[in-house]
Amino acid sequence: MLESLEVRSLASRDPGGYEARGAPFRGGNQSAGRAAEVAGAERERCSSVGKDDTRRETGFFEVSRVQNSQTSQTSMIHLDTNFLIQALVSGTPQDNILRGWLRTGDNLGMSTIAWAELLCGPIERHHLELATVVVSERFPFLEEDSVLAARLFNESGRRRGSFTDCMIAATALRLQVPLATANISDFSRFKDAGLTILSG
């Protein structure tokens, strides 16, 4: 059982990026491979947890929550690329917000457009392993999203460099989920279209 986690800055080249039980995973591919093994073991163990268990384990995070006698209802929150990048830095406001959502059982997702931005990097491989576990679902960009994204782009002033934001917003609007972002100004113009924005 992993009881603690330290995630260092994306810019850091320190091989001791993860700490579990006081013993860090170390070094490049070995770090990423070990991280993947632990994540797989944790996911397998989580699948056997009964409905009455008071703990929910998500990848490298172990979080406890209080459950009532009724079935716990979870919600989906979509993450913008910049929010997730900053959440991978230990101690940032986004890191604290993300951990809070995991404690309350919220599901975290991303548009595949935002995920592609993340993959463009630069990003440490072990941070990518962590992001893959934390973001439980990555949703494809559909034809109907392309129609909505074009409308958002045209109605928001056709700003240069903003079309990717329109695509991310369109996916969240189709799925009727809030979008967490560290760049409120990039998405505030979509509020009139119904986008719910969570600041980070």
C-alpha positions as CSV (number, residue, x, y, z in Angstrom):
1,M,0.0,0.0,0.0
2,L,1.4,3.3,-0.9
3,E,1.1,5.8,1.9
4,S,2.8,8.9,0.5
5,L,3.8,10.5,-2.7
6,E,6.1,13.2,-3.7
7,V,6.0,14.5,-7.3
8,R,8.7,16.9,-8.3
9,S,8.6,19.6,-11.0
10,L,8.3,18.7,-14.6
11,A,11.5,20.6,-15.2
12,S,13.4,18.6,-12.6
13,R,15.8,15.9,-13.7
14,D,16.1,14.5,-10.2
15,P,15.6,10.7,-10.5
16,G,14.1,10.5,-7.0
17,G,10.7,11.8,-8.2
18,Y,8.5,9.3,-6.4
19,E,8.7,8.3,-2.8
20,A,6.6,5.4,-1.4
21,R,7.1,4.1,2.1
22,G,10.2,6.3,2.3
23,A,11.9,4.4,-0.6
24,P,12.0,6.3,-3.9
25,F,11.9,4.7,-7.3
26,R,15.1,5.7,-9.0
27,G,16.3,6.4,-12.5
28,G,14.9,6.8,-16.0
29,N,13.3,3.7,-17.5
30,Q,13.7,1.7,-14.4
31,S,11.6,4.4,-12.6
32,A,8.9,4.4,-15.2
33,G,8.8,0.6,-15.4
34,R,8.6,0.2,-11.6
35,A,5.9,2.9,-11.5
36,A,3.8,1.0,-14.1
37,E,4.2,-2.2,-12.1
38,V,3.0,-0.6,-8.9
39,A,0.1,1.2,-10.7
40,G,-1.0,-2.1,-12.2
41,A,-0.9,-3.9,-8.9
42,E,-2.8,-1.2,-7.2
43,R,-5.5,-1.1,-9.9
44,E,-5.9,-4.9,-9.6
45,R,-6.2,-4.7,-5.8
46,C,-8.7,-1.8,-6.1
47,S,-10.9,-4.0,-8.3
48,S,-11.4,-6.4,-5.4
49,V,-12.5,-3.8,-2.9
50,G,-16.0,-4.3,-1.7
51,K,-18.8,-1.7,-1.9
52,D,-18.7,-1.2,1.9
53,D,-15.0,-0.4,1.9
54,T,-14.3,3.1,3.1
55,R,-11.2,3.6,0.9
56,R,-10.8,4.4,-2.7
57,E,-7.3,3.9,-4.2
58,T,-6.4,5.6,-7.5
59,G,-3.0,4.7,-8.9
60,F,-0.3,6.1,-6.7
61,F,-2.8,7.9,-4.5
62,E,-4.5,6.3,-1.6
63,V,-7.4,8.5,-0.3
64,S,-10.0,7.8,2.4
65,R,-13.6,9.1,2.3
66,V,-16.6,8.8,4.5
67,Q,-19.5,6.9,2.8
68,N,-23.1,7.1,3.9
69,S,-25.6,4.2,3.7
70,Q,-26.6,5.1,0.2
71,T,-24.6,4.3,-2.9
72,S,-21.8,6.9,-3.4
73,Q,-22.3,9.1,-6.5
74,T,-19.2,10.3,-8.3
75,S,-18.9,13.0,-10.8
76,M,-16.6,13.6,-13.8
77,I,-14.2,16.6,-14.0
78,H,-12.3,17.3,-17.2
79,L,-8.8,18.7,-16.9
80,D,-7.2,21.2,-19.2
81,T,-3.6,20.5,-20.1
82,N,-2.1,23.4,-18.1
83,F,-4.0,22.3,-15.0
84,L,-2.7,18.7,-15.1
85,I,0.9,19.9,-15.7
86,Q,0.8,22.1,-12.7
87,A,-1.0,19.5,-10.6
88,L,2.0,17.2,-11.2
89,V,4.2,19.6,-9.3
90,S,4.1,18.8,-5.6
91,G,2.6,21.5,-3.3
92,T,1.1,23.6,-6.0
93,P,-2.6,24.8,-5.6
94,Q,-3.5,22.5,-8.5
95,D,-1.8,19.5,-6.7
96,N,-3.8,20.2,-3.6
97,I,-7.1,20.6,-5.6
98,L,-6.5,17.4,-7.4
99,R,-5.9,15.4,-4.3
100,G,-9.1,16.8,-2.8
101,W,-11.1,15.6,-5.8
102,L,-9.5,12.1,-5.5
103,R,-10.4,12.0,-1.8
104,T,-14.1,12.8,-2.6
105,G,-14.1,10.1,-5.3
106,D,-14.5,12.4,-8.4
107,N,-13.5,10.9,-11.7
108,L,-10.9,12.8,-13.7
109,G,-11.0,12.8,-17.5
110,M,-9.5,14.7,-20.4
111,S,-10.3,15.4,-24.0
112,T,-7.9,13.5,-26.3
113,I,-7.0,16.9,-27.6
114,A,-5.7,18.0,-24.2
115,W,-4.0,14.7,-23.8
116,A,-2.2,15.2,-27.1
117,E,-1.0,18.5,-25.8
118,L,0.4,16.8,-22.7
119,L,2.2,14.2,-24.8
120,C,3.9,16.9,-26.8
121,G,5.9,17.7,-23.7
122,P,8.4,18.2,-22.5
123,I,7.3,15.8,-19.7
124,E,9.3,13.3,-17.6
125,R,8.3,9.7,-18.4
126,H,7.5,9.0,-14.7
127,H,5.2,12.0,-14.7
128,L,3.4,10.7,-17.7
129,E,3.0,7.3,-16.0
130,L,1.4,9.1,-13.1
131,A,-0.9,11.2,-15.3
132,T,-2.0,8.0,-17.1
133,V,-3.2,6.6,-13.8
134,V,-4.7,9.8,-12.4
135,V,-6.7,10.6,-15.5
136,S,-9.0,7.7,-15.6
137,E,-10.6,8.4,-19.0
138,R,-9.6,10.2,-22.2
139,F,-12.5,11.1,-24.4
140,P,-12.2,11.2,-28.2
141,F,-13.0,14.3,-30.3
142,L,-16.1,13.5,-32.3
143,E,-17.6,15.0,-35.5
144,E,-20.2,16.8,-33.4
145,D,-17.4,18.3,-31.3
146,S,-15.9,19.7,-34.5
147,V,-19.1,21.5,-35.4
148,L,-19.4,23.0,-31.9
149,A,-15.7,23.9,-31.8
150,A,-16.0,25.8,-35.1
151,R,-19.0,27.7,-33.7
152,L,-17.1,28.5,-30.5
153,F,-14.2,29.7,-32.5
154,N,-16.3,31.9,-34.8
155,E,-18.5,33.4,-32.1
156,S,-15.5,34.2,-29.8
157,G,-13.7,36.4,-32.2
158,R,-11.6,33.8,-34.2
159,R,-8.6,34.5,-31.9
160,R,-5.3,33.2,-33.3
161,G,-4.0,30.1,-31.4
162,S,-7.3,29.6,-29.6
163,F,-8.8,26.8,-31.7
164,T,-7.4,24.0,-29.5
165,D,-9.1,25.6,-26.5
166,C,-12.3,25.6,-28.6
167,M,-11.9,21.8,-29.2
168,I,-11.3,21.1,-25.5
169,A,-14.3,23.2,-24.5
170,A,-16.5,21.5,-27.1
171,T,-15.7,18.1,-25.7
172,A,-16.5,19.2,-22.2
173,L,-19.8,20.8,-23.4
174,R,-20.9,17.6,-25.2
175,L,-20.3,15.5,-22.1
176,Q,-21.8,18.2,-19.8
177,V,-18.8,18.1,-17.4
178,P,-17.0,21.0,-15.8
179,L,-13.5,21.9,-17.0
180,A,-10.6,22.6,-14.6
181,T,-8.1,25.0,-15.9
182,A,-5.2,27.2,-14.7
183,N,-5.9,29.7,-17.5
184,I,-9.3,31.1,-16.8
185,S,-9.0,33.8,-19.4
186,D,-8.6,31.2,-22.2
187,F,-12.0,29.6,-21.4
188,S,-14.1,32.3,-19.8
189,R,-15.5,33.4,-23.2
190,F,-17.2,30.0,-23.5
191,K,-19.3,30.5,-20.4
192,D,-22.2,31.8,-22.5
193,A,-22.2,28.6,-24.4
194,G,-22.8,26.7,-21.1
195,L,-19.2,25.7,-20.1
196,T,-18.7,25.3,-16.4
197,I,-15.2,26.4,-15.4
198,L,-13.3,25.3,-12.3
199,S,-10.4,27.5,-11.5
200,G,-7.1,26.1,-10.4
